[in-house]
Amino acid sequence: MRSLKFVAVVAMCVLALGLVASASQNKFGVADSRNISLTAPTWVGGVLLPKGDYTVLHTMEGENHIMVFKQVKTNKPSEAKVKCQLVPLAQKALRDEQTFTLNAAKERVLHTLIFKGDLAQHVF
């Protein structure tokens, strides 16, 4: 009975370590999931996202890098899906960074995202 409990505990530890390892960076040097806050309405791809908190998922569609922005903590979440280009960084990013451009209507348009600890920046 004790050995069965021991095996169960070891299996749970191995599973937990596997989950932690899979949550780290992928082969592109970026994490698969991050969180950001937009402090003002922002165009991401062809979607105007309201200010708020978002989960950002890095996915692949064939050879294309795709970022999916999903708003959290709201009853009617907004979502945007946009193609990005990964540009390698010289070293791991020391902090999160977001850069924006302004369109003709003087609205913010997301241009780049860098997440602390990643080895590449996302350019839109």
C-alpha positions as CSV (number, residue, x, y, z in Angstrom):
1,M,0.0,0.0,0.0
2,R,2.8,2.4,0.9
3,S,4.6,1.7,-2.4
4,L,1.5,2.5,-4.3
5,K,1.2,5.8,-2.6
6,F,4.9,6.5,-3.3
7,V,4.4,5.7,-7.0
8,A,1.4,8.0,-7.1
9,V,3.3,10.9,-5.5
10,V,6.3,10.4,-7.9
11,A,3.9,10.3,-10.9
12,M,2.3,13.5,-9.8
13,C,5.7,15.2,-9.4
14,V,6.7,14.1,-12.9
15,L,3.4,15.4,-14.3
16,A,3.9,18.8,-12.5
17,L,7.4,19.1,-13.8
18,G,6.2,18.3,-17.4
19,L,3.6,21.0,-17.2
20,V,6.1,23.6,-15.9
21,A,8.5,22.6,-18.7
22,S,5.8,22.9,-21.4
23,A,4.9,26.4,-20.1
24,S,8.4,27.7,-20.8
25,Q,9.7,28.9,-24.1
26,N,9.0,27.1,-27.3
27,K,11.6,26.4,-30.0
28,F,11.3,30.0,-31.3
29,G,12.5,31.4,-28.0
30,V,9.1,32.9,-27.0
31,A,6.5,31.7,-24.5
32,D,3.3,30.2,-25.9
33,S,1.1,32.3,-23.6
34,R,1.5,35.7,-21.9
35,N,-0.7,38.4,-20.4
36,I,-0.8,42.1,-21.3
37,S,-2.8,45.1,-20.4
38,L,-3.9,47.6,-23.0
39,T,-4.3,51.1,-21.4
40,A,-6.3,52.5,-24.3
41,P,-8.3,51.2,-27.3
42,T,-5.8,49.6,-29.7
43,W,-6.0,48.2,-33.2
44,V,-4.6,44.7,-33.4
45,G,-4.7,43.4,-36.9
46,G,-8.1,44.5,-38.2
47,V,-9.8,44.6,-34.8
48,L,-10.1,47.5,-32.4
49,L,-9.6,46.1,-28.9
50,P,-10.9,48.0,-25.9
51,K,-8.6,48.8,-23.1
52,G,-8.3,46.0,-20.6
53,D,-6.4,42.8,-19.7
54,Y,-5.7,40.1,-22.4
55,T,-4.2,36.7,-22.6
56,V,-1.9,36.5,-25.7
57,L,-1.4,33.1,-27.3
58,H,1.4,32.4,-29.8
59,T,0.3,29.8,-32.2
60,M,1.4,28.4,-35.6
61,E,-0.7,28.0,-38.7
62,G,1.6,26.2,-41.1
63,E,4.7,28.4,-41.3
64,N,2.8,31.5,-40.1
65,H,3.3,32.8,-36.5
66,I,-0.1,33.9,-35.2
67,M,-0.9,35.9,-32.0
68,V,-4.4,35.5,-30.5
69,F,-5.5,38.2,-28.1
70,K,-8.3,37.2,-25.8
71,Q,-9.8,39.7,-23.3
72,V,-10.2,38.4,-19.8
73,K,-12.3,39.5,-16.8
74,T,-15.3,40.7,-18.9
75,N,-18.7,39.4,-19.8
76,K,-18.3,40.1,-23.5
77,P,-14.6,39.4,-24.3
78,S,-13.0,40.9,-27.3
79,E,-10.7,38.8,-29.5
80,A,-8.2,39.5,-32.2
81,K,-6.0,37.2,-34.3
82,V,-3.0,38.6,-36.2
83,K,0.0,37.3,-38.1
84,C,3.3,38.3,-36.6
85,Q,7.0,38.1,-37.5
86,L,9.5,37.0,-34.9
87,V,12.7,39.1,-34.9
88,P,15.5,37.6,-32.8
89,L,16.9,39.7,-29.9
90,A,20.6,39.8,-29.0
91,Q,19.7,38.5,-25.4
92,K,16.7,37.6,-23.3
93,A,14.4,40.6,-22.9
94,L,14.8,42.3,-19.6
95,R,11.2,43.7,-19.4
96,D,7.9,43.7,-21.2
97,E,7.6,46.3,-24.0
98,Q,4.8,47.4,-26.3
99,T,5.2,49.9,-29.2
100,F,2.5,51.6,-31.2
101,T,2.0,53.7,-34.2
102,L,-0.9,56.1,-34.9
103,N,-3.2,55.6,-37.8
104,A,-4.9,58.5,-39.8
105,A,-7.6,58.7,-37.2
106,K,-4.9,59.1,-34.4
107,E,-5.8,55.7,-33.0
108,R,-3.2,53.4,-31.5
109,V,-2.1,50.5,-33.7
110,L,0.0,47.7,-32.0
111,H,3.4,47.5,-33.8
112,T,5.6,45.3,-31.6
113,L,5.5,43.2,-28.4
114,I,8.4,42.1,-26.3
115,F,7.9,39.9,-23.3
116,K,10.4,39.6,-20.4
117,G,12.6,36.5,-20.8
118,D,11.8,36.0,-24.5
119,L,14.5,35.7,-27.1
120,A,12.5,37.4,-29.9
121,Q,10.1,40.3,-30.4
122,H,6.8,40.0,-32.2
123,V,6.4,42.5,-35.0
124,F,2.9,43.2,-36.6
